[in-house]
Amino acid sequence: MIRIGKPIIEKEDGITTFKAFINNDVEGRNEWLWYTTDEKWGDYFCPEVADAFVLPMILRAVKTYQNIVVESSISEKLFYNLNDSVLYAVTKAYEKKYGKQTGEVVKIECNSLVSTNYKPMAIGTGCSLGVDSFAVLKHHLLSDDCPPSYRITHLTLFNAGAFGSRDVEGARKSFQKEVEKTRLFANSIGIPFVWVDSNTRSFFPELSFDWCHTYLNMGIVLSMQKLWKKYLYASGYSLDNISFDIDYCAKYEPYLLPHISTESTELISASMNMRRSDKVKYISEDRLVQERLYVCLKEQQANNPNIKNKYQGSYLNCGHCKKCLRTMLQLEILGKLDLFKDIFDLSDWDKEREQYIADVIIGSKNNLMLANLYDSMLEHNYPIPSKSLQYVKKRRFHNRINYVLKRIGLK
């Protein structure tokens, strides 16, 4: 079983730590899971319930077929929905994907249930300054068409794994850099900013971030139920791409988030009515976005020992990583790339674009993001370079030859 100890709070040198000890019998891991923030926001941690520690452990429990035993309390609404629905759905999705059939569904046990509403007031959202982030910010803060009760009051940045998982200290340094960048942005628009550091990603060393990011980030949100009335989590996929694919938690967030909300905190998947191309178009005319858009993977790559050519330039966005290339092409399709020339390194774009367009066309069959980008080319009558089409033909011919060689045992 996975046993979650009673949460405790510690304060030292202006930093508040909220932690619980985790015993994982099957995998033999026994260690603290912790969240830290500055003392001002640490007062909103909720030691009365273990919700923030239960949520990250769900995938760990499902993957190892262990029940979760909580040596303290859980919010009644969360307890009910996890045992009545979520654990069953996630277990069956895992078994379907990986062909494991045990006939068992893990359960959660606890000492007591709590149904208290802390009556929080804040409406929060993450502020990575990326496309998804700015789409939520524009609709819920920078424009006038948002209902008052959904209008953002606070911005956040969490270290839940987005900054890398292999080099833990490097990821933490990158997170700290991003904290300062987001703090400056929040100050510039007069919005309070909340940061939370955590070691929650270290409990999932073998899983991709796509597998678990919703659970890890929402665990951080539930650590502060005394603060968050609503929390808007920027969607990664539009509603027409939703499926219960265990490898991509973003694809089933419309089901998951309502079922992991509590009496105090409502979790919402925001901007699910827009594809990525729609979001880029929606935000591209905004001057603030043209100055601050930050999609780059350079900080994550800086912490990856397998990446040899790490960006050393001065631009906000390196112009070479997959997220930069994807965004630059979408902006070019819309005729807006020149508006972002001050924050993207475009020095090699003319040399790289033909090959990248070919990669998009080939990858569009198996990758939703690339499929959306290819659809956007067709929708906007974007002229596909002949050199890109030549690359596509060569690649497809090469792939076909490799397939035949494998079939006849020569490769």
Helices and strands as residue ranges (DSSP letters): E 2-4, E 8-12, E 15-24, E 29-38, H 39-42, H 51-64, E 68-75, H 76-81, I 82-86, H 87-98, E 108-114, E 122-126, H 131-137, I 138-142, G 148-150, E 154-158, H 168-189, E 193-198, G 200-203, H 209-222, E 228-234, G 239-241, G 249-252, H 253-259, E 266-270, H 276-283, H 287-292, H 298-302, H 322-333, G 337-340, H 349-363, H 368-379, H 386-407
